[in-house]
Amino acid sequence: MNEEKKVERKRKRFSARLKSSKGIICTDTPGPNIVLCNSGQATGLEKSFIVKLIKSLSSDIQVPKFIAEKGESHSYLLFSTTKNAILFYNTFNGKAKIDENGTPLYMSFVERVPNNEFICQHDNPQGLFLLDNFISIEEEEHLIKYFDWDEDIVSSNLKNRQVKHYGYEFRYGTNDVDLNCPLAEKIPDVCDVLWTRLKEHGFDVGVPDQLTVNKYKPGQGIPSHVDRHSPFGDTILSLSLGSAVVMDWRHHSGKTVPVLVERRCLLIMKDEARYDWQHGIQPRTWDPIIETRSVQMGNNDKLIKVVTSDTVARETRISLTFRWTRSGPCQCNFKTLCDSVEKGNSNDIEDELASNLEELHVHKVYEQIAGHFSTTRHKPWPKVVEFLEGLPPGAVLLDLGAGNGKNILRRNDILQIAGERSSGLLNECKQYTQSIPGADCLRLDLLYPGLKHSCADVVICIAVIHHFSSKARRLQAICAISNLLRPGGRALITVWAKDQTRSNYLCKSKQSQTENEHLITVGGLDLPIHENRTQFQHNDLLVPWKLRNISGNKLSDKPESTLLRYYHVFEEDELSNLCKEVPGLYVISSFYEEGNWCVVCEKNITI
Amino acid sequence: MKLITHNMLTSKCLKGVTTGYPLSIKATNVKVTEVDFNPEFITRIIPKLDWDVLWSAADSIGHSEGLPKTVEPKFEDDEEFLKKAHRVLLEIEVEEGHLTCPESGRQFPISKGIPNMLLTEAEVQ
């Protein structure tokens, strides 16, 4: 009796704490939902623990839905019936042990549980086929036995997973194969059965000549990527063994689609899925459970894909990726991710590297130089003034990458929102715009701006897009601008031009040095350091900023240090071509001005 | 952050969030500064705003008093109304506090009058 009272007192204390700190209302009236007060993701609770408890109760109780939010030390169980919830509560409240110290688990009934489910908005990529149960359980076992290996004799151990190659070795530096160096080990005969079966399924694609075997332990994944276009053919196959997994597909238009790949499933990538989407696996020990539900839409039932807040544990998964090698430039019709598209001197940079590069050589640098930078930017640029002339009262103007706000107009009859990523520059901007009635400042990232679609009559984006280090990201930035424009709205976008011969930038006495130029390696990428005031020799480079400190209101005479800003300098037509790739955006004019390429574009009325 | 700006903010970029609008406001410091009244600006900007959202935002930080819940058809002739709208749109600023996504609960801090809408790559769609 005493023990029971103690448990109840403890339980009440936990409930009160949940209420005051998290706003979770516990109830004494039993229902199907239970909150575990002192156990959650942050305390290391895993779903297997719950499963074990349920199984010890009775084998025919359905395992409840389990919601453990990230960073929380409580979690929820959603039982199918109140009866089961009561049974669980009565059996385990204050009794089940959550750790080696014997800490008891406390719980309470709750009415409301968080709903973290979301509906997947997009269809699967075109050209993606999933042939479930492509092989039998026996065949799977056989293949696992054949391809699995011991930890010690791994041929190649990548950071995230273990790999082995047949036919040709996949080279991770260049993401291709060396056709002159075939491996002694060809794709083993044990795979032969797959090719005839594939043909029976209507895929007449022949026999591949390269195989990469990946072994993923729970917690391991692979960053988002597209298999390089030119070294491999138009079909890629992936056979999953041992565990299901959720693969995330990303399109450069911003669409993301999680796809459940069951074990024994053969995944086929063709067309868009092969060439225009990136795919990856998140490094985690679990996956969300994805359900297909039928909902009524008008008179029809429509199937929707729901990513639930419930999870399932991953097992070790072995994937067999089969490719067809080829040589010569890629012939695909999907240019964004294609390595055969001419991109000046350097190949396009992968997304993860691009974002690291920008963090290091754009965002951090601007934070450091904000004060000094701001003293060098006073007046609005004449072309901006010209573009904004005649803006009617009541207009909404977004200045994205506003810097210190020098382009914000001294007007009291329009709304001007200055968006900027650097907090240092934003503080300058806030001061500068303080006295302007319709001006406001916002910290944002142009790729994910946090503003409503179609909210702007006019957008200006001055000297910003040259800081994005991959074509996909530059395109995404312009897509974001297009989304923010109302139909009929206009944008002025300017970037640094590679050609500086028609500007004041060049210093006649200085020569660019191509022979002994300095290179800096950022994440495996060699970037040349530009010699200021000389003609650009590359498209992707680092431009030094000689930082001078400000004390009082004075700039010191000598530079303290040199910081390197990343730039992608633009070729003629490169910016306008990029704008033309954005659906619904129409280029009105494109011109060169003082070392910059500028585009004025308009959002189509019909889209 | 002025309430006119709040009217356009969304957390839709967050993974799993479908509309992310409107963001709720929790203000710990609100500043009121008098600025020039321009009736033409107010008249022309009102049709571009979500008035319900503006009203609720003003209400949530204790500044809805006297502000009509709906916009009357001939509001442009009603100077008293325009002045009230002017005040709520441009003169009231949230200096410190945070915004909250209605779907995910993700908070966006407001500091020195500037909302921080930055997201990490892991959070975006």
Chai-1 contact restraints between the chains, C-beta under 6 A:
chainA,res_idxA,chainB,res_idxB,connection_type,confidence,min_distance_angstrom,max_distance_angstrom,comment,restraint_id
A,F118,B,G16,contact,1.0,0.0,6.0,A-B,restraint_1
A,T256,B,Q125,contact,1.0,0.0,6.0,A-B,restraint_2
A,P393,B,E40,contact,1.0,0.0,6.0,A-B,restraint_3
A,P393,B,F41,contact,1.0,0.0,6.0,A-B,restraint_4
A,P393,B,R44,contact,1.0,0.0,6.0,A-B,restraint_5
A,G394,B,F41,contact,1.0,0.0,6.0,A-B,restraint_6
A,G394,B,R44,contact,1.0,0.0,6.0,A-B,restraint_7
A,G394,B,I45,contact,1.0,0.0,6.0,A-B,restraint_8
A,N412,B,D36,contact,1.0,0.0,6.0,A-B,restraint_9
A,N412,B,N38,contact,1.0,0.0,6.0,A-B,restraint_10
A,D413,B,N38,contact,1.0,0.0,6.0,A-B,restraint_11
A,D413,B,E40,contact,1.0,0.0,6.0,A-B,restraint_12
A,D413,B,F41,contact,1.0,0.0,6.0,A-B,restraint_13
A,L415,B,I4,contact,1.0,0.0,6.0,A-B,restraint_14
A,I417,B,T5,contact,1.0,0.0,6.0,A-B,restraint_15
A,L426,B,I114,contact,1.0,0.0,6.0,A-B,restraint_16
A,P437,B,V35,contact,1.0,0.0,6.0,A-B,restraint_17
A,P437,B,D36,contact,1.0,0.0,6.0,A-B,restraint_18
A,P437,B,L90,contact,1.0,0.0,6.0,A-B,restraint_19
A,D440,B,K2,contact,1.0,0.0,6.0,A-B,restraint_20
A,D440,B,T5,contact,1.0,0.0,6.0,A-B,restraint_21
A,C441,B,I114,contact,1.0,0.0,6.0,A-B,restraint_22
A,L442,B,P115,contact,1.0,0.0,6.0,A-B,restraint_23
A,R443,B,I114,contact,1.0,0.0,6.0,A-B,restraint_24
A,R443,B,N116,contact,1.0,0.0,6.0,A-B,restraint_25
A,R443,B,L118,contact,1.0,0.0,6.0,A-B,restraint_26
A,L444,B,M117,contact,1.0,0.0,6.0,A-B,restraint_27
A,D445,B,L118,contact,1.0,0.0,6.0,A-B,restraint_28
A,Y448,B,C13,contact,1.0,0.0,6.0,A-B,restraint_29
A,Y448,B,L119,contact,1.0,0.0,6.0,A-B,restraint_30
A,Y448,B,V124,contact,1.0,0.0,6.0,A-B,restraint_31
A,G450,B,L9,contact,1.0,0.0,6.0,A-B,restraint_32
A,G450,B,M117,contact,1.0,0.0,6.0,A-B,restraint_33
A,L451,B,M8,contact,1.0,0.0,6.0,A-B,restraint_34
A,K452,B,M8,contact,1.0,0.0,6.0,A-B,restraint_35
A,K452,B,T10,contact,1.0,0.0,6.0,A-B,restraint_36
A,C455,B,M8,contact,1.0,0.0,6.0,A-B,restraint_37
